[in-house]
Amino acid sequence: MKINKVLIANRAEIAIRIIRTCKFYNIKTVTLYTEEEKDLPQRFEADQSVYLGDGPLKDTYLNIDKIISVAKETGADAIHPGYGFLSENAEFAKKVVENGLIFIGPSVESIILMGDKKGSKEKMIEVGIPTIPGYHGADQSTSTLEAAADSIGYPVLIKASAGGGGKGMRVVYDKKSFVAELESCKREATNSFGSDIVLIEKFIENPRHIEVQVMSDNHGNHFHFFERECSIQRRHQKIIEETPSPALSPELRDSITRTAVQISSAINYSGAGTVEFILDGDKFYFLEMNTRLQVEHPITEEVTGFDLVELQLRAASGEKFDFTQDDIIQTGHSLEVRIYAENPDDNFMPAIGQITKIGEPNYFTRLDTGYRDGSEITVNFDPMIAKVIVHGDTREESIEMMLESLSDLPFFGFATNRDYLTRILTHEKFMSGETYTHFVKTYEEDLKKAAPSDDVVAAAIGALLLNDHKLIENVNSNKSWDSLVGFRNI
């Protein structure tokens, strides 16, 4: 590789993840930290760490000029943006290159094109990619948008073109409420993104969220690394991901992955990206493309055996990939859950405090975290504090392994969603693979119940392994589920 030193323009778990690969290839690393992060592992695992100061994010991790200045002062020849923060900021990517540094990511043109929901959809239609029926025209008058909704047929989704994170979205079920919801959506879009341009799309009532990992070098080679099922979401935020998806037949998997490669080829993509689709039965539609590494990338690494950060570095270095699509295969099944500092029993309010004990992952568990025992959790950063990843021979085995992993990692000191994740994993519908994007809303009351006891979890595991549907029903009706509050808190 021609990259010798990387500045990681990010923090916590993803910074540690990137350092791990860089160390293996003898690439030096520089990390950043603020006052409240001075004792976090990201500062000590890198070869060098630079103090960003204190204050709001715009003065630290979102300060483009400061980050580029640090990279040049420390002798870094490349910047890895991780995910979040500036990872999909075209201005940042442009300035990195203009300053003679390597941006470990796609081209500025790709970031701009795929970062605009309206523009990317127009490009997909041009290329011949299936998209959700809808309106994405320039005429943004109320009468035109209302007529479009009438033509598409209710329910429809109003979505801000520049939106993200679940903001600037409204589902409208009938004509009489359309105008009010449109005005509300436009106000939120203006406040959040500085633009009130919206799309109107057909709202799919039982969707699954399927994404395909793609990777391209700079020599015209485009590959997919199969799919990830990301349907278990809360307020449009993924909380459980798995691969392979239980919803895809071999034929459907082949079709959706080929379509993802067609997209990356059509836009001459470079590096790591994720093409997201909405699955409606056996039909799929392009949703968007994330021009960066995804939080859930570890499960793809587990089933394919490829280090995606390594491939990012190689692509950014200008290397030609030395493998073919046939060399990339899925082996077994992998699950990831996201541990959040929040209280599911108090409307998911953010939690703060000191981590008194994380626990030790067992031999089959991959724990990706940027925290350690004694670390302080505040409300100034994203509440995700860890990712727990397992890889089994089958989906049933992966669920069993994940349940055991969660019991071994208590995250003492403050409230987390750990037990909430256990409730999902042991729910009858999850175990049977019925994982739609409205899962947590549909089974909201079920998931409010106390965490299951060891006996109940054991019964759920038995049901999985024996494929005994009657036993699954017994697990979900077990009265001890409601009365017991602990789940092997060791």
BELFENKA-V139002 format. One line per field, one symbol per residue. psi: psi as a letter, one per 40 degrees, with the letter a starting at -180 (. if undefined). Layout:
BEGIN
psi: ???
END
This chain:
BEGIN
psi: iehdhhhhfaibddddddddddddefhiihiiiideeeeidddeeidihhheaiaiddeceegddddddddddeeieihhebiabedfhdddddddddeeihhgaiiddddddeehddddddddddefhhihhahfidheidddddddddddhiiihhhhdeiifeifhhhheiddedddddddddddddddeehehiihihhhdgiihhihhihiaffehhiifaihhfdhihfehidhiihiheehidddddddddddddddddefihahihhhihhgbeiihhdihhfiiideddddddedeihdddddddddeeihhfiideehihhahiihihhigihdefffiiiiahhdhdihiadehhhhieiiheihhieeiheheihhhihididddddddddddddegdgieiiieddddddddehddddeeggideddddfdddeeiiiiiddddddddddddefgdddddddeehdddddheigfg.
END
